[in-house]
């Protein structure tokens, strides 16, 4: 019985040790008031080491970063979600020019407020890659208070 318990423990321990979840991208959110009825929603991605995420504006191959905002009577979106100028390089594997961000990037969405305070909700989707591999795409829900 002791051997069975020991064997079970070792199998479980090994499974836990090898089932490490890689999360190379952290997201931070903020809202900045720019006027009485305006604000900018900031969605910042911070990448570990040599990981990167793709621009919203790539037309093909791997998955582009995307944002969707839950409709609300409290605010309306003004224009598209903006991003800084990405790094663009030719990728030999997919035979395309790809645009991406390394280290950190801040995406910004301007909103018009119909109410003094609100909470902007939505989801973002992205794929993290390094020079050796890509992780499966990830979808994250966000909730950002605007005061």
CNS distance restraints for C-alpha pairs under 8 A (distance, minus, plus):
assign (resid   1 and name CA) (resid   5 and name CA) 6.29 0.50 0.50
assign (resid   2 and name CA) (resid   6 and name CA) 6.10 0.50 0.50
assign (resid   3 and name CA) (resid   7 and name CA) 6.02 0.50 0.50
assign (resid   4 and name CA) (resid   8 and name CA) 6.10 0.50 0.50
assign (resid   5 and name CA) (resid   9 and name CA) 6.10 0.50 0.50
assign (resid   6 and name CA) (resid  10 and name CA) 6.19 0.50 0.50
assign (resid   7 and name CA) (resid  11 and name CA) 6.21 0.50 0.50
assign (resid   8 and name CA) (resid  12 and name CA) 6.21 0.50 0.50
assign (resid   9 and name CA) (resid  13 and name CA) 5.97 0.50 0.50
assign (resid  10 and name CA) (resid  14 and name CA) 6.08 0.50 0.50
assign (resid  11 and name CA) (resid  15 and name CA) 6.19 0.50 0.50
assign (resid  12 and name CA) (resid  16 and name CA) 6.20 0.50 0.50
assign (resid  13 and name CA) (resid  17 and name CA) 6.11 0.50 0.50
assign (resid  14 and name CA) (resid  18 and name CA) 6.17 0.50 0.50
assign (resid  15 and name CA) (resid  19 and name CA) 6.03 0.50 0.50
assign (resid  16 and name CA) (resid  20 and name CA) 7.26 0.50 0.50
assign (resid  24 and name CA) (resid  47 and name CA) 5.68 0.50 0.50
assign (resid  24 and name CA) (resid  48 and name CA) 5.08 0.50 0.50
assign (resid  24 and name CA) (resid  49 and name CA) 7.98 0.50 0.50
assign (resid  24 and name CA) (resid  51 and name CA) 6.68 0.50 0.50
assign (resid  24 and name CA) (resid 128 and name CA) 7.31 0.50 0.50
assign (resid  25 and name CA) (resid  45 and name CA) 6.35 0.50 0.50
assign (resid  25 and name CA) (resid  46 and name CA) 5.54 0.50 0.50
assign (resid  25 and name CA) (resid  47 and name CA) 4.56 0.50 0.50
assign (resid  25 and name CA) (resid  48 and name CA) 6.42 0.50 0.50
assign (resid  25 and name CA) (resid  51 and name CA) 7.87 0.50 0.50
assign (resid  25 and name CA) (resid 128 and name CA) 7.17 0.50 0.50
assign (resid  26 and name CA) (resid  45 and name CA) 5.73 0.50 0.50
assign (resid  26 and name CA) (resid  46 and name CA) 5.19 0.50 0.50
assign (resid  26 and name CA) (resid  47 and name CA) 6.60 0.50 0.50
assign (resid  27 and name CA) (resid  43 and name CA) 6.89 0.50 0.50
assign (resid  27 and name CA) (resid  44 and name CA) 5.52 0.50 0.50
assign (resid  27 and name CA) (resid  45 and name CA) 4.65 0.50 0.50
assign (resid  27 and name CA) (resid  46 and name CA) 6.33 0.50 0.50
assign (resid  28 and name CA) (resid  43 and name CA) 6.04 0.50 0.50
assign (resid  28 and name CA) (resid  44 and name CA) 5.09 0.50 0.50
assign (resid  28 and name CA) (resid  45 and name CA) 6.60 0.50 0.50
assign (resid  29 and name CA) (resid  41 and name CA) 7.54 0.50 0.50
assign (resid  29 and name CA) (resid  42 and name CA) 5.68 0.50 0.50
assign (resid  29 and name CA) (resid  43 and name CA) 4.79 0.50 0.50
assign (resid  29 and name CA) (resid  44 and name CA) 6.21 0.50 0.50
assign (resid  29 and name CA) (resid 142 and name CA) 7.96 0.50 0.50
assign (resid  29 and name CA) (resid 144 and name CA) 6.54 0.50 0.50
assign (resid  30 and name CA) (resid  41 and name CA) 6.05 0.50 0.50
assign (resid  30 and name CA) (resid  42 and name CA) 5.16 0.50 0.50
assign (resid  30 and name CA) (resid  43 and name CA) 6.78 0.50 0.50
assign (resid  30 and name CA) (resid 144 and name CA) 6.41 0.50 0.50
assign (resid  30 and name CA) (resid 145 and name CA) 7.78 0.50 0.50
assign (resid  31 and name CA) (resid  39 and name CA) 6.61 0.50 0.50
assign (resid  31 and name CA) (resid  40 and name CA) 5.69 0.50 0.50
assign (resid  31 and name CA) (resid  41 and name CA) 4.57 0.50 0.50
assign (resid  31 and name CA) (resid  42 and name CA) 5.97 0.50 0.50
assign (resid  31 and name CA) (resid 144 and name CA) 6.80 0.50 0.50
assign (resid  31 and name CA) (resid 145 and name CA) 6.89 0.50 0.50
assign (resid  31 and name CA) (resid 146 and name CA) 5.61 0.50 0.50
assign (resid  32 and name CA) (resid  39 and name CA) 5.43 0.50 0.50
assign (resid  32 and name CA) (resid  40 and name CA) 5.22 0.50 0.50
assign (resid  32 and name CA) (resid  41 and name CA) 6.55 0.50 0.50
assign (resid  32 and name CA) (resid  42 and name CA) 7.71 0.50 0.50
assign (resid  32 and name CA) (resid 146 and name CA) 7.50 0.50 0.50
assign (resid  33 and name CA) (resid  38 and name CA) 6.12 0.50 0.50
assign (resid  33 and name CA) (resid  39 and name CA) 4.20 0.50 0.50
assign (resid  33 and name CA) (resid  40 and name CA) 6.44 0.50 0.50
assign (resid  33 and name CA) (resid 146 and name CA) 7.63 0.50 0.50
assign (resid  33 and name CA) (resid 147 and name CA) 7.76 0.50 0.50
assign (resid  34 and name CA) (resid  38 and name CA) 5.46 0.50 0.50
assign (resid  34 and name CA) (resid  39 and name CA) 5.03 0.50 0.50
assign (resid  34 and name CA) (resid  40 and name CA) 6.94 0.50 0.50
assign (resid  35 and name CA) (resid  39 and name CA) 6.72 0.50 0.50
assign (resid  37 and name CA) (resid 112 and name CA) 5.69 0.50 0.50
assign (resid  37 and name CA) (resid 113 and name CA) 4.71 0.50 0.50
assign (resid  37 and name CA) (resid 114 and name CA) 6.89 0.50 0.50
assign (resid  37 and name CA) (resid 115 and name CA) 7.82 0.50 0.50
assign (resid  37 and name CA) (resid 116 and name CA) 7.51 0.50 0.50
assign (resid  38 and name CA) (resid 110 and name CA) 7.34 0.50 0.50
assign (resid  38 and name CA) (resid 111 and name CA) 5.81 0.50 0.50
assign (resid  38 and name CA) (resid 112 and name CA) 4.69 0.50 0.50
assign (resid  38 and name CA) (resid 113 and name CA) 5.59 0.50 0.50
assign (resid  39 and name CA) (resid 110 and name CA) 5.95 0.50 0.50
assign (resid  39 and name CA) (resid 111 and name CA) 5.47 0.50 0.50
assign (resid  39 and name CA) (resid 112 and name CA) 6.69 0.50 0.50
assign (resid  39 and name CA) (resid 113 and name CA) 7.35 0.50 0.50
assign (resid  39 and name CA) (resid 146 and name CA) 7.66 0.50 0.50
assign (resid  40 and name CA) (resid 108 and name CA) 6.34 0.50 0.50
assign (resid  40 and name CA) (resid 109 and name CA) 5.56 0.50 0.50
assign (resid  40 and name CA) (resid 110 and name CA) 4.42 0.50 0.50
assign (resid  40 and name CA) (resid 111 and name CA) 6.11 0.50 0.50
assign (resid  41 and name CA) (resid 108 and name CA) 5.57 0.50 0.50
assign (resid  41 and name CA) (resid 109 and name CA) 5.05 0.50 0.50
assign (resid  41 and name CA) (resid 110 and name CA) 6.25 0.50 0.50
assign (resid  41 and name CA) (resid 111 and name CA) 7.41 0.50 0.50
assign (resid  41 and name CA) (resid 144 and name CA) 7.80 0.50 0.50
assign (resid  42 and name CA) (resid 106 and name CA) 6.34 0.50 0.50
assign (resid  42 and name CA) (resid 107 and name CA) 5.80 0.50 0.50
assign (resid  42 and name CA) (resid 108 and name CA) 4.73 0.50 0.50
assign (resid  42 and name CA) (resid 109 and name CA) 6.67 0.50 0.50
assign (resid  43 and name CA) (resid 106 and name CA) 5.60 0.50 0.50
assign (resid  43 and name CA) (resid 107 and name CA) 5.15 0.50 0.50
assign (resid  43 and name CA) (resid 108 and name CA) 6.41 0.50 0.50
assign (resid  44 and name CA) (resid 104 and name CA) 7.02 0.50 0.50
assign (resid  44 and name CA) (resid 105 and name CA) 5.63 0.50 0.50
assign (resid  44 and name CA) (resid 106 and name CA) 4.25 0.50 0.50
assign (resid  44 and name CA) (resid 107 and name CA) 6.23 0.50 0.50
assign (resid  45 and name CA) (resid 104 and name CA) 5.45 0.50 0.50
assign (resid  45 and name CA) (resid 105 and name CA) 5.41 0.50 0.50
assign (resid  45 and name CA) (resid 106 and name CA) 6.47 0.50 0.50
assign (resid  46 and name CA) (resid 103 and name CA) 5.83 0.50 0.50
assign (resid  46 and name CA) (resid 104 and name CA) 4.37 0.50 0.50
assign (resid  46 and name CA) (resid 105 and name CA) 6.80 0.50 0.50
assign (resid  47 and name CA) (resid  51 and name CA) 5.78 0.50 0.50
assign (resid  47 and name CA) (resid  52 and name CA) 6.30 0.50 0.50
assign (resid  47 and name CA) (resid 102 and name CA) 6.49 0.50 0.50
assign (resid  47 and name CA) (resid 103 and name CA) 4.79 0.50 0.50
assign (resid  47 and name CA) (resid 104 and name CA) 5.84 0.50 0.50
assign (resid  48 and name CA) (resid 103 and name CA) 6.60 0.50 0.50
assign (resid  49 and name CA) (resid 103 and name CA) 7.22 0.50 0.50
assign (resid  50 and name CA) (resid 102 and name CA) 7.16 0.50 0.50
assign (resid  50 and name CA) (resid 103 and name CA) 7.62 0.50 0.50
assign (resid  50 and name CA) (resid 130 and name CA) 5.74 0.50 0.50
assign (resid  50 and name CA) (resid 131 and name CA) 7.47 0.50 0.50
assign (resid  51 and name CA) (resid 102 and name CA) 6.52 0.50 0.50
assign (resid  51 and name CA) (resid 103 and name CA) 7.47 0.50 0.50
assign (resid  51 and name CA) (resid 128 and name CA) 6.35 0.50 0.50
assign (resid  51 and name CA) (resid 129 and name CA) 5.43 0.50 0.50
assign (resid  51 and name CA) (resid 130 and name CA) 4.49 0.50 0.50
assign (resid  51 and name CA) (resid 131 and name CA) 7.80 0.50 0.50
assign (resid  52 and name CA) (resid 100 and name CA) 6.44 0.50 0.50
assign (resid  52 and name CA) (resid 101 and name CA) 5.44 0.50 0.50
assign (resid  52 and name CA) (resid 102 and name CA) 4.67 0.50 0.50
assign (resid  52 and name CA) (resid 103 and name CA) 7.08 0.50 0.50
assign (resid  52 and name CA) (resid 128 and name CA) 5.60 0.50 0.50
assign (resid  52 and name CA) (resid 129 and name CA) 5.47 0.50 0.50
assign (resid  52 and name CA) (resid 130 and name CA) 6.19 0.50 0.50
assign (resid  53 and name CA) (resid  64 and name CA) 7.91 0.50 0.50
assign (resid  53 and name CA) (resid  65 and name CA) 7.14 0.50 0.50
assign (resid  53 and name CA) (resid 100 and name CA) 5.52 0.50 0.50
assign (resid  53 and name CA) (resid 101 and name CA) 5.53 0.50 0.50
assign (resid  53 and name CA) (resid 102 and name CA) 6.98 0.50 0.50
assign (resid  53 and name CA) (resid 126 and name CA) 6.73 0.50 0.50
assign (resid  53 and name CA) (resid 127 and name CA) 5.92 0.50 0.50
assign (resid  53 and name CA) (resid 128 and name CA) 4.92 0.50 0.50
assign (resid  53 and name CA) (resid 129 and name CA) 6.47 0.50 0.50
assign (resid  54 and name CA) (resid  58 and name CA) 7.49 0.50 0.50
assign (resid  54 and name CA) (resid  62 and name CA) 7.79 0.50 0.50
assign (resid  54 and name CA) (resid  63 and name CA) 7.06 0.50 0.50
assign (resid  54 and name CA) (resid  64 and name CA) 5.21 0.50 0.50
assign (resid  54 and name CA) (resid  65 and name CA) 5.76 0.50 0.50
assign (resid  54 and name CA) (resid  98 and name CA) 7.67 0.50 0.50
assign (resid  54 and name CA) (resid  99 and name CA) 5.96 0.50 0.50
assign (resid  54 and name CA) (resid 100 and name CA) 4.03 0.50 0.50
assign (resid  54 and name CA) (resid 101 and name CA) 6.23 0.50 0.50
assign (resid  54 and name CA) (resid 126 and name CA) 7.35 0.50 0.50
assign (resid  54 and name CA) (resid 127 and name CA) 7.10 0.50 0.50
assign (resid  54 and name CA) (resid 128 and name CA) 7.68 0.50 0.50
assign (resid  55 and name CA) (resid  64 and name CA) 5.69 0.50 0.50
assign (resid  55 and name CA) (resid  65 and name CA) 5.75 0.50 0.50
assign (resid  55 and name CA) (resid  83 and name CA) 7.90 0.50 0.50
assign (resid  55 and name CA) (resid  86 and name CA) 6.69 0.50 0.50
assign (resid  55 and name CA) (resid  99 and name CA) 5.55 0.50 0.50
assign (resid  55 and name CA) (resid 100 and name CA) 5.00 0.50 0.50
assign (resid  55 and name CA) (resid 101 and name CA) 6.92 0.50 0.50
assign (resid  56 and name CA) (resid  64 and name CA) 5.08 0.50 0.50
assign (resid  56 and name CA) (resid  65 and name CA) 4.76 0.50 0.50
assign (resid  56 and name CA) (resid  66 and name CA) 5.79 0.50 0.50
assign (resid  56 and name CA) (resid  83 and name CA) 7.98 0.50 0.50
assign (resid  57 and name CA) (resid  64 and name CA) 6.98 0.50 0.50
assign (resid  57 and name CA) (resid  99 and name CA) 7.82 0.50 0.50
assign (resid  58 and name CA) (resid  64 and name CA) 6.13 0.50 0.50
assign (resid  58 and name CA) (resid  98 and name CA) 6.77 0.50 0.50
assign (resid  58 and name CA) (resid  99 and name CA) 6.43 0.50 0.50
assign (resid  61 and name CA) (resid  94 and name CA) 7.26 0.50 0.50
assign (resid  62 and name CA) (resid 127 and name CA) 7.83 0.50 0.50
assign (resid  63 and name CA) (resid 126 and name CA) 6.72 0.50 0.50
assign (resid  63 and name CA) (resid 127 and name CA) 6.08 0.50 0.50
assign (resid  63 and name CA) (resid 137 and name CA) 7.37 0.50 0.50
assign (resid  64 and name CA) (resid 126 and name CA) 6.31 0.50 0.50
assign (resid  64 and name CA) (resid 127 and name CA) 7.26 0.50 0.50
assign (resid  65 and name CA) (resid 124 and name CA) 7.31 0.50 0.50
assign (resid  65 and name CA) (resid 125 and name CA) 5.63 0.50 0.50
assign (resid  65 and name CA) (resid 126 and name CA) 4.40 0.50 0.50
assign (resid  65 and name CA) (resid 127 and name CA) 7.05 0.50 0.50
assign (resid  66 and name CA) (resid 124 and name CA) 5.60 0.50 0.50
assign (resid  66 and name CA) (resid 125 and name CA) 5.25 0.50 0.50
assign (resid  66 and name CA) (resid 126 and name CA) 6.58 0.50 0.50
assign (resid  67 and name CA) (resid  81 and name CA) 7.65 0.50 0.50
assign (resid  67 and name CA) (resid 122 and name CA) 7.41 0.50 0.50
assign (resid  67 and name CA) (resid 123 and name CA) 5.97 0.50 0.50
assign (resid  67 and name CA) (resid 124 and name CA) 4.41 0.50 0.50
assign (resid  67 and name CA) (resid 125 and name CA) 6.54 0.50 0.50
assign (resid  68 and name CA) (resid 122 and name CA) 5.51 0.50 0.50
assign (resid  68 and name CA) (resid 123 and name CA) 5.47 0.50 0.50
assign (resid  68 and name CA) (resid 124 and name CA) 6.32 0.50 0.50
assign (resid  69 and name CA) (resid 120 and name CA) 7.31 0.50 0.50
assign (resid  69 and name CA) (resid 121 and name CA) 5.96 0.50 0.50
assign (resid  69 and name CA) (resid 122 and name CA) 4.14 0.50 0.50
assign (resid  69 and name CA) (resid 123 and name CA) 6.56 0.50 0.50
assign (resid  70 and name CA) (resid 120 and name CA) 7.40 0.50 0.50
assign (resid  70 and name CA) (resid 121 and name CA) 5.51 0.50 0.50
assign (resid  70 and name CA) (resid 122 and name CA) 4.93 0.50 0.50
assign (resid  71 and name CA) (resid  76 and name CA) 7.72 0.50 0.50
assign (resid  72 and name CA) (resid  76 and name CA) 7.25 0.50 0.50
assign (resid  73 and name CA) (resid 114 and name CA) 7.11 0.50 0.50
assign (resid  74 and name CA) (resid 113 and name CA) 6.13 0.50 0.50
assign (resid  74 and name CA) (resid 114 and name CA) 4.92 0.50 0.50
assign (resid  74 and name CA) (resid 115 and name CA) 5.27 0.50 0.50
assign (resid  74 and name CA) (resid 118 and name CA) 6.28 0.50 0.50
assign (resid  75 and name CA) (resid 111 and name CA) 6.41 0.50 0.50
assign (resid  75 and name CA) (resid 112 and name CA) 5.45 0.50 0.50
assign (resid  75 and name CA) (resid 113 and name CA) 4.40 0.50 0.50
assign (resid  75 and name CA) (resid 114 and name CA) 5.15 0.50 0.50
assign (resid  75 and name CA) (resid 115 and name CA) 7.11 0.50 0.50
assign (resid  75 and name CA) (resid 118 and name CA) 7.78 0.50 0.50
assign (resid  76 and name CA) (resid 111 and name CA) 5.57 0.50 0.50
assign (resid  76 and name CA) (resid 112 and name CA) 5.25 0.50 0.50
assign (resid  76 and name CA) (resid 113 and name CA) 6.68 0.50 0.50
assign (resid  76 and name CA) (resid 114 and name CA) 7.71 0.50 0.50
assign (resid  77 and name CA) (resid 109 and name CA) 7.29 0.50 0.50
assign (resid  77 and name CA) (resid 110 and name CA) 6.24 0.50 0.50
assign (resid  77 and name CA) (resid 111 and name CA) 4.54 0.50 0.50
assign (resid  77 and name CA) (resid 112 and name CA) 6.38 0.50 0.50
assign (resid  78 and name CA) (resid 109 and name CA) 7.38 0.50 0.50
assign (resid  78 and name CA) (resid 110 and name CA) 5.27 0.50 0.50
assign (resid  78 and name CA) (resid 111 and name CA) 5.16 0.50 0.50
assign (resid  78 and name CA) (resid 112 and name CA) 6.56 0.50 0.50
assign (resid  79 and name CA) (resid 109 and name CA) 7.64 0.50 0.50
assign (resid  79 and name CA) (resid 110 and name CA) 7.00 0.50 0.50
assign (resid  80 and name CA) (resid 109 and name CA) 6.63 0.50 0.50
assign (resid  80 and name CA) (resid 110 and name CA) 7.95 0.50 0.50
assign (resid  81 and name CA) (resid 107 and name CA) 6.56 0.50 0.50
assign (resid  81 and name CA) (resid 108 and name CA) 5.51 0.50 0.50
assign (resid  81 and name CA) (resid 109 and name CA) 4.55 0.50 0.50
assign (resid  81 and name CA) (resid 110 and name CA) 7.47 0.50 0.50
assign (resid  82 and name CA) (resid 107 and name CA) 5.62 0.50 0.50
assign (resid  82 and name CA) (resid 108 and name CA) 5.06 0.50 0.50
assign (resid  82 and name CA) (resid 109 and name CA) 6.26 0.50 0.50
assign (resid  83 and name CA) (resid 105 and name CA) 7.74 0.50 0.50
assign (resid  83 and name CA) (resid 106 and name CA) 6.65 0.50 0.50
assign (resid  83 and name CA) (resid 107 and name CA) 4.79 0.50 0.50
assign (resid  83 and name CA) (resid 108 and name CA) 6.52 0.50 0.50
assign (resid  84 and name CA) (resid 105 and name CA) 7.48 0.50 0.50
assign (resid  84 and name CA) (resid 106 and name CA) 7.47 0.50 0.50
assign (resid  84 and name CA) (resid 107 and name CA) 7.48 0.50 0.50
assign (resid  86 and name CA) (resid  99 and name CA) 5.61 0.50 0.50
assign (resid  86 and name CA) (resid 100 and name CA) 5.33 0.50 0.50
assign (resid  86 and name CA) (resid 101 and name CA) 5.58 0.50 0.50
assign (resid  87 and name CA) (resid  99 and name CA) 5.40 0.50 0.50
assign (resid  87 and name CA) (resid 100 and name CA) 5.37 0.50 0.50
assign (resid  87 and name CA) (resid 101 and name CA) 6.13 0.50 0.50
assign (resid  88 and name CA) (resid  97 and name CA) 6.34 0.50 0.50
assign (resid  88 and name CA) (resid  98 and name CA) 5.42 0.50 0.50
assign (resid  88 and name CA) (resid  99 and name CA) 4.23 0.50 0.50
assign (resid  88 and name CA) (resid 100 and name CA) 6.51 0.50 0.50
assign (resid  89 and name CA) (resid  97 and name CA) 5.29 0.50 0.50
assign (resid  89 and name CA) (resid  98 and name CA) 5.59 0.50 0.50
assign (resid  89 and name CA) (resid  99 and name CA) 6.68 0.50 0.50
assign (resid  90 and name CA) (resid  95 and name CA) 6.88 0.50 0.50
assign (resid  90 and name CA) (resid  96 and name CA) 5.55 0.50 0.50
assign (resid  90 and name CA) (resid  97 and name CA) 4.11 0.50 0.50
assign (resid  90 and name CA) (resid  98 and name CA) 6.16 0.50 0.50
assign (resid  91 and name CA) (resid  95 and name CA) 5.48 0.50 0.50
assign (resid  91 and name CA) (resid  96 and name CA) 5.49 0.50 0.50
assign (resid  91 and name CA) (resid  97 and name CA) 5.98 0.50 0.50
assign (resid  91 and name CA) (resid  98 and name CA) 6.55 0.50 0.50
assign (resid  92 and name CA) (resid  96 and name CA) 7.22 0.50 0.50
assign (resid 101 and name CA) (resid 105 and name CA) 6.45 0.50 0.50
assign (resid 113 and name CA) (resid 117 and name CA) 7.92 0.50 0.50
assign (resid 116 and name CA) (resid 147 and name CA) 7.20 0.50 0.50
assign (resid 117 and name CA) (resid 145 and name CA) 7.63 0.50 0.50
assign (resid 117 and name CA) (resid 146 and name CA) 5.51 0.50 0.50
assign (resid 117 and name CA) (resid 147 and name CA) 4.85 0.50 0.50
assign (resid 118 and name CA) (resid 145 and name CA) 6.00 0.50 0.50
assign (resid 118 and name CA) (resid 146 and name CA) 5.28 0.50 0.50
assign (resid 118 and name CA) (resid 147 and name CA) 6.88 0.50 0.50
assign (resid 119 and name CA) (resid 143 and name CA) 6.38 0.50 0.50
assign (resid 119 and name CA) (resid 144 and name CA) 5.39 0.50 0.50
assign (resid 119 and name CA) (resid 145 and name CA) 4.25 0.50 0.50
assign (resid 119 and name CA) (resid 146 and name CA) 5.76 0.50 0.50
assign (resid 120 and name CA) (resid 143 and name CA) 5.67 0.50 0.50
assign (resid 120 and name CA) (resid 144 and name CA) 5.05 0.50 0.50
assign (resid 120 and name CA) (resid 145 and name CA) 6.27 0.50 0.50
assign (resid 120 and name CA) (resid 146 and name CA) 7.24 0.50 0.50
assign (resid 121 and name CA) (resid 141 and name CA) 7.47 0.50 0.50
assign (resid 121 and name CA) (resid 142 and name CA) 5.59 0.50 0.50
assign (resid 121 and name CA) (resid 143 and name CA) 4.39 0.50 0.50
assign (resid 121 and name CA) (resid 144 and name CA) 6.33 0.50 0.50
assign (resid 122 and name CA) (resid 141 and name CA) 5.75 0.50 0.50
assign (resid 122 and name CA) (resid 142 and name CA) 5.49 0.50 0.50
assign (resid 122 and name CA) (resid 143 and name CA) 6.74 0.50 0.50
assign (resid 123 and name CA) (resid 139 and name CA) 6.70 0.50 0.50
assign (resid 123 and name CA) (resid 140 and name CA) 5.41 0.50 0.50
assign (resid 123 and name CA) (resid 141 and name CA) 4.16 0.50 0.50
assign (resid 123 and name CA) (resid 142 and name CA) 5.70 0.50 0.50
assign (resid 124 and name CA) (resid 139 and name CA) 5.68 0.50 0.50
assign (resid 124 and name CA) (resid 140 and name CA) 5.39 0.50 0.50
assign (resid 124 and name CA) (resid 141 and name CA) 6.49 0.50 0.50
assign (resid 124 and name CA) (resid 142 and name CA) 7.69 0.50 0.50
assign (resid 125 and name CA) (resid 137 and name CA) 6.90 0.50 0.50
assign (resid 125 and name CA) (resid 138 and name CA) 5.58 0.50 0.50
assign (resid 125 and name CA) (resid 139 and name CA) 4.37 0.50 0.50
assign (resid 125 and name CA) (resid 140 and name CA) 6.43 0.50 0.50
assign (resid 126 and name CA) (resid 137 and name CA) 5.56 0.50 0.50
assign (resid 126 and name CA) (resid 138 and name CA) 5.61 0.50 0.50
assign (resid 126 and name CA) (resid 139 and name CA) 6.77 0.50 0.50
assign (resid 127 and name CA) (resid 134 and name CA) 7.09 0.50 0.50
assign (resid 127 and name CA) (resid 135 and name CA) 6.37 0.50 0.50
assign (resid 127 and name CA) (resid 136 and name CA) 6.34 0.50 0.50
assign (resid 127 and name CA) (resid 137 and name CA) 4.36 0.50 0.50
assign (resid 127 and name CA) (resid 138 and name CA) 6.21 0.50 0.50
assign (resid 128 and name CA) (resid 134 and name CA) 5.82 0.50 0.50
assign (resid 128 and name CA) (resid 135 and name CA) 5.68 0.50 0.50
assign (resid 128 and name CA) (resid 136 and name CA) 7.73 0.50 0.50
assign (resid 128 and name CA) (resid 137 and name CA) 7.28 0.50 0.50
assign (resid 129 and name CA) (resid 133 and name CA) 5.71 0.50 0.50
assign (resid 129 and name CA) (resid 134 and name CA) 4.00 0.50 0.50
assign (resid 129 and name CA) (resid 135 and name CA) 6.19 0.50 0.50
assign (resid 130 and name CA) (resid 134 and name CA) 6.37 0.50 0.50
